[in-house]
């Protein structure tokens, strides 16, 4: 399954209800599972419900990395998260590549640089 990363930022309404964010996340994970979209372990050293939380400049950011069948499934999940007034999409989704995929990308890039040197 493709893997993607995206970051949600807590809104002022979410900040006012921050004490319930883990409960909301449990519900979000159930909705994600209904869409065959699953958070991946290991996003950070101490994930909370498989999500990395960072407080930056007084705002909470939540980094999700998920396995999902395709972009429509992922976007349906992101739209559901942002439909509620607690979070907004801050960045992403961006693909997350495996080590094998990164190696393949590097090989393909090398092939292009070899066949088309920077002779502008």
C-alpha positions in Angstrom: 0.0 0.0 0.0 1.3 3.5 -0.7 2.4 5.4 2.4 1.9 9.2 2.9 2.7 11.8 5.4 0.6 14.8 6.3 0.4 17.3 9.1 -2.6 18.7 10.8 -2.5 21.9 12.8 -4.8 22.5 15.8 -7.2 25.4 15.3 -8.1 27.9 18.1 -11.3 25.8 18.6 -9.1 22.7 18.9 -6.7 24.4 21.3 -9.7 25.4 23.5 -10.6 21.7 23.6 -7.1 20.3 23.6 -7.8 18.0 26.6 -10.1 15.8 24.4 -7.7 15.6 21.4 -6.7 12.0 22.2 -10.3 10.9 22.3 -11.0 12.6 19.0 -7.9 10.9 17.5 -9.3 7.4 18.6 -12.4 8.2 16.7 -10.4 9.5 13.7 -8.4 6.3 13.6 -11.6 4.2 13.6 -12.8 6.4 10.6 -9.4 5.9 8.9 -9.7 2.1 9.4 -13.2 2.2 7.7 -11.4 3.7 4.7 -8.6 1.1 4.9 -6.2 3.8 5.9 -3.9 3.0 8.9 -1.4 5.1 10.9 2.1 3.7 10.9 4.1 3.1 14.1 7.4 4.9 14.4 6.5 8.4 13.3 8.5 9.7 16.3 10.1 8.5 19.5 6.9 8.9 21.6 3.9 8.8 19.4 0.4 9.3 21.0 -2.1 7.0 19.2 0.5 6.6 16.3 0.7 10.3 15.7 3.7 12.6 16.5 2.7 15.7 18.3 4.8 18.9 18.3 4.2 22.2 20.0 5.7 24.9 17.7 5.2 28.6 18.5 2.2 27.9 20.7 0.4 25.7 18.2 0.1 21.9 18.1 1.0 20.0 15.0 0.1 16.4 14.4 2.2 14.4 11.9 0.4 11.3 10.5 2.1 8.7 8.4 -0.5 6.3 7.0 -0.7 3.3 4.7 -3.7 3.7 2.4 -5.0 2.1 -0.8 -4.8 5.3 -2.9 -5.1 9.1 -2.8 -9.0 9.1 -2.9 -9.0 7.1 0.3 -6.5 9.4 1.9 -8.2 12.6 0.8 -11.5 11.3 2.1 -9.9 10.8 5.5 -8.2 14.2 5.5 -11.4 15.9 4.5 -13.2 14.1 7.4 -10.5 15.4 9.8 -10.7 18.9 8.6 -14.5 18.9 8.3 -14.6 19.4 12.1 -13.3 22.7 13.5 -10.5 21.2 15.6 -7.7 20.9 13.0 -6.7 22.1 9.6 -4.3 20.6 7.0 -0.9 22.2 7.5 1.1 20.3 4.9 1.0 17.2 2.7 0.1 14.7 1.8 3.5 13.7 0.7 4.6 10.2 -0.4 6.8 8.3 2.0 9.2 6.0 0.2 10.7 2.7 1.4 14.5 2.2 1.3 14.1 0.1 -1.8 12.0 2.8 -3.5 14.6 5.5 -2.6 17.3 3.4 -4.0 15.4 2.9 -7.2 14.7 6.7 -7.4 18.5 7.3 -7.0 19.3 4.8 -9.7 16.8 6.4 -12.1 18.1 9.9 -11.3 21.7 8.7 -11.9 20.6 7.3 -15.3 19.1 10.6 -16.3 22.2 12.6 -15.2 24.4 10.1 -17.1 22.3 10.2 -20.3 21.6 14.0 -20.1 24.6 15.8 -18.5 24.1 19.4 -17.4 25.3 20.9 -20.7 22.9 23.8 -20.9 
